[in-house]
Amino acid sequence: MTLRPLPYRRPTTLSLAIALAFAGAAVLQGCGGDDAVIAQPEPNPPATPGTPAPPVNQSLIGTVATGLPATNVPVSILDASGASRSAVTDATGAFTADVTGLQAPFAASATLADGSRLVSVLPALAGGTGRINVTPLTNAIAARLAGGDPAALLAAGALAASATQGKVDAAVSELRGALSAQLTAAGLDPATFDPITTAFAADGTGADRLLDRVGVTVDSGGVTLADRFASPDAPAAVSLSGAVTSAPATLAAAVADGPSGTALVAFRRKMQACLDVPLPSRASVDAAGDVSAVHPTCAAVADASFQHNGYPFGRRYQQVLTEPEFDRAVVGPPSVLYVESGKAVIGYQIANNAGFPVQFAEFLDKKGADWAAVGNQRKYDAFVELRALRTIPVNAANATPGVDRLRLLLLFNPTGPGAQDVSTVRVKGPGLPAAGVVLTRSRTCGTAGFMAVVNKTGLVTTANGTSYISWVNNSSSPNFELAFANPTSPGYVWPNASVSYREAPMTDAEIAAQIPRYAKYTFEVFRPLLAGGTPSGVPDDTFEARLTGNPIGPGQLATLPWATLQQETIDSALKPTGTNASASPTVPMKWTIPPGGPAVFSLSGFTQNAIVPADTTGLSALRRTFNEAVPRGSTSGAIALDADDVKPGTAGAPFLAQSAEAQNPRCTPTLGALDATAATYRDLGTSQRLDGGLRMFTIHFWQNP
């Protein structure tokens, strides 16, 4: 007996139940007959008039990556009608989402571990499976389609209007044109590569290597593409803005090569393994409190040639190797900042056990097949840092107003490696006078860690020209002031006669035009003529340092998340009638951080008390400057002074040992009293650091008229 299929009719609930019951019996009967054929339902049977066709199974696949696979991150799929699906990436960054029944165009968004979001679009889906990668490059395409924020495409109406096939093709073509040199360098075809639909693995080759190399910035002005492997002196970047074009500017390819995402992961794992070593075992500390040896696991992070500002690996990372706040510390993902002289400079963070990050820039060099930490290979402890300062007056009777300032810290440590016989340093670079700013040692208490600014004329010799400037009486600032904003009094006047101020303050436009990110500064080092003779003015040594801190203009100072001292601290320590106004080796402090603001990581202070009469060398005021580190995340702490904290910069210099007038015997480890004496001054402050490296100081001060 042969069972023949009947014409298809939509079953009722009752007929379907009966059919299923008889189907079971038919199977049993069919087992015993050679000529038995079981009736099978037709796949996707044709619909009768008025009946919708069954949906065809469809799915989207893709890879979420940034140069590294984005593992275990949520991916959201949105269609033209606003319907959505979700997926999660696997260990390779790959995902699959069932989009059966959804309508193209599609948008995919992935939320990365750092909270940032990447967007991608796919205008059409032909067949059962389509690919939609989600990367910084697809985010750039989405930004160009949206005319700004890529997230605008996550609204159904905007997606349908902006992600048409023609518009997406044009944006992909524009990106290919801008990155043609980088595509070729990565072994990709500039004529056919599509960041959205080209399959790739996050393995450091092909399209993934392109992600290692190309940095993408999206803001209200458009999309900026940069070659991370370029030197800061020849930055490679192009901007895509306005209407999408078929002839974009082409991003020049850097000559140098840099580390892959895999190499950066290897560095991160080594550094994390070091910090997973129990805190007491990470490093040995000598009698002076300095790291003298590190655990083998930590030593494996760096090459044997490591030197950073004259220090070995253990001294460079002493804080995270020895401080209790970095027990159970976590290393964040590194990224390439730039490549110079074959070395890659990477930026990364180490979060303390309270979750607050410390930013580091490290230098990697290729050693065989590996990239190892080598430091900046500089033999002196010196650097240039952009700083923002807010001063807040406490004494209403004082005529000195508060003000926000931008300044360059020109740091050369006279007690650091190789510097004990250095008398004078001249610094040249963007924002400074063309002749340079001159630094020398100071007699001010607490200046042993830096040289102070003595002139902005570039003159390194004494007035009679017989010797190099070797020390100064009262100067105590290593900062050179660039700009100001927001004075608390309309009568504020820029003190251009001061040796540590520019002749005229810089504007936003001038800073943007003259001080680039990673600006280069030249240090010229002079040593005293111990054997006599006439100074030649030719430096004994020269080296370069790049700017730390992302440049901003004075117009942005008002928007910064400044910490402030609590009124309790102001009343007790910054008023002559306060309970902590007397001379003391310790001062307790409390502060408040605005929501979302960076943590305070150090406290600072400065006092000035008149010396009456002035001593025989002309010292007329006893000044003390000091700093104290505090755990990130805290809102209270104390300055605790010891003898090392108040040493003057002239102490310990062999060429000044026989000069009695260069010494300062008054440097006792106490904070000078805040009394009613004329010219008495005291300030207390906090220090923070923004993600871009800019360091912020908030200073509250009392000054007697």
Number of C-alpha atoms within 10 A of each C-alpha: 9 9 11 10 11 8 5 12 9 10 10 9 9 8 11 12 12 11 13 11 11 12 15 10 11 16 14 11 12 14 11 9 10 8 10 15 15 16 14 9 10 9 6 10 11 12 13 11 7 6 9 9 12 11 10 12 12 17 18 22 17 23 27 32 27 23 25 23 24 25 19 18 19 17 23 17 25 25 26 22 16 16 14 15 15 17 19 18 21 16 11 17 22 24 24 20 18 17 24 14 14 20 17 21 22 29 27 26 25 25 16 18 12 8 7 8 17 23 30 29 32 23 22 14 16 8 10 13 15 17 18 27 30 29 27 24 27 25 28 28 28 28 26 28 26 19 20 20 18 24 19 18 28 24 15 18 14 15 28 21 14 21 26 17 12 10 16 20 14 17 23 23 23 21 28 23 20 23 25 20 17 23 22 14 18 19 13 18 13 18 11 11 18 20 22 22 18 14 15 17 18 23 16 21 18 17 23 22 24 24 25 26 27 26 20 19 16 19 11 10 13 17 22 17 22 22 26 28 28 24 21 18 12 9 18 19 20 18 19 21 17 12 10 19 15 15 11 18 16 20 21 19 23 21 12 16 17 25 25 23 26 17 19 22 17 16 23 19 16 20 21 20 16 22 22 16 18 12 19 12 11 23 22 16 15 9 7 7 9 14 22 16 17 20 15 12 16 22 18 17 23 23 18 13 13 22 23 23 19 21 20 21 25 26 20 17 14 19 13 20 28 20 13 15 21 22 19 18 23 21 21 20 18 20 21 26 20 22 25 16 8 15 25 28 24 20 17 18 17 21 19 22 17 15 15 21 22 19 16 13 18 20 24 28 21 18 11 7 7 12 23 27 26 23 25 19 15 17 16 20 20 21 18 25 21 22 26 27 21 24 20 21 20 18 18 11 11 12 14 20 18 20 17 20 22 25 21 21 19 29 22 27 23 29 21 18 15 13 18 16 16 22 25 26 31 25 26 20 22 17 21 19 16 13 14 23 25 28 31 29 33 29 29 29 30 26 28 24 19 26 31 30 26 28 18 23 14 18 18 28 19 12 10 7 14 14 20 24 23 24 22 21 20 18 21 26 20 22 21 24 28 24 22 22 20 16 18 15 12 8 10 15 9 15 14 13 10 14 18 24 22 21 16 13 20 19 16 15 12 12 18 14 10 13 18 16 18 20 20 18 20 17 24 19 21 25 21 18 14 8 5 9 9 11 18 12 13 11 16 12 11 14 14 16 18 16 23 22 22 19 21 20 20 21 14 10 20 12 7 12 16 22 24 19 20 15 13 13 20 21 16 18 25 26 21 21 14 16 12 20 20 18 14 15 14 15 21 13 21 17 19 18 19 12 7 7 15 21 24 26 19 19 23 19 20 21 24 21 20 16 13 9 10 12 11 8 11 12 20 17 20 20 27 28 22 21 20 17 15 20 20 22 18 16 18 17 17 16 22 17 20 13 12 13 22 24 27 28 29 30 22 16 19 12 17 18 13 10 10 10 16 22 23 20 13 14 20 19 21 20 26 22 20 26 20 14 14 11 14 21 23 27 24 25 24 28 25 23 21 16 13 12 20 17 18 24 24 23 23 22 24 25 26 19 14
